[in-house]
């Protein structure tokens, strides 16, 4: 196999190949294997909604909720977890087995069941009584790290917390991933303090309810101790979308069609940001074509009611450094995005010279998809994200959270670091069609995992305030 040949050093012995090629091949193999194990949250969401629709058709079900990494909004999902409140577990499991996309029942017990869908995705079902539903939802939502902290806090208070509830008992019986079916001490031994709702479970430990997206044992417990979790951003808070393409380059819709679609979605302002000339494969715009498009935007704005279209450009950062269009052209724009599409395999020092040069350019307002990663397909290029964030904070340049579910770049931890540094984040669709505007919800989900509030995201502001904030 190719992996074994690379590890044995046989590939570098072939004509035209070398040690670097072997390393690249091994990295690609590892990336492909990870991609086979996990799917995009977007794709998992489609399956979740279909399974929920099916389960809600069972009369024996009182409540049903998805749990696990899907509920926490992870970028990719390995399997799906569903939690059901019912006193008739057998009927519920029969109903899931009848779901048309089930290819195989992997395992079935008294209160839990695992099936494999025709897509090879595994679905795990757990059935609990009403008095345990909240505790089980908290437990199986995770993350493991969050739950470890929670159990430690419970122990300090003389309590036990598991998937069956919160109990005032200092003995054994912490529960298990098997839902309490593995034997040993009863997981429900002792006085039940809480369990019917997640809110009650957390309140029993003197804690607020944590939005699922925050449950990663990063900073959520510290925030709770300081007296306040962030009021996380919602999709409806976004007023503008500042990255999209039209038929002038590689988009599928015209300028007018993109504007109309944005207005129908309730946006107040957008920026049309077609590619610059370096992206020749997409028909990137030279100065003459770009200025022609900007004249068309002026004409469109004179007709539009309820939406303002900004004259923008996604301008490439050239491989040797510098911007792809002359300074006098960029100075005429309302909104200049700097992006790096070529030379992504350059060493870190060269990548950073290019990025920092763009951040310091007087016309550049934002750096798009700053690390260049494509989830499950391409690793990030060599970028020192801390240095980039520091430079953006110093210059007042924004960083993009690209909402394309295959990008979600910046990732959640980078967004959190940008927030701490005071760097404005802009959540953009990078839409290449009218339907593409709908991906903003995935960017907002990523922002919530980062703990971002509306105040951390610049395009929640009314247009005039947005202009002042970003200097455009």
Secondary structure, DSSP 8 states (H G I E B T S, - for coil): -HHHHHHTT-GGGSTT--HHHHHHHHHHHHHHHHHHH-EEHHHHHHHHHHHHHHHTT-TT-SEEEE-HHHHHT-SEES-EEEEEE-S-HHHHHHHHHT-TTEEEEEEE-SSEEEEEETTS-EEEEEEE-GGGHHHHHHHHH--HHHHHHHHHHHHHTT-EEETTEEEE--SS----TTTT-S-SS-TT-SEEEE-SSHHHHHHHTT-----GGG-SSSSHHHHHHTT----B--GGG--EE--B--TTTT-SS-HHHHHHHHHHTT-SEEEE--BBTT-GGGT-B-HHHHHHHHHHHHHHHHH-SS-EEEEEEEEEB-TTSSBSS-HHHHTT-SEEEEE--S-TTS-HHHHHHHHHHHHTSTT--EESSTT--BTTTB---S--HHHHHHHHHHHT-EEEEE--TTT-BS-HHHHHHHHHTT--EEEE--BSSSGGGGGHHHHHHHHHHTT-BGGGBGGGS-HHHHHHHHT-
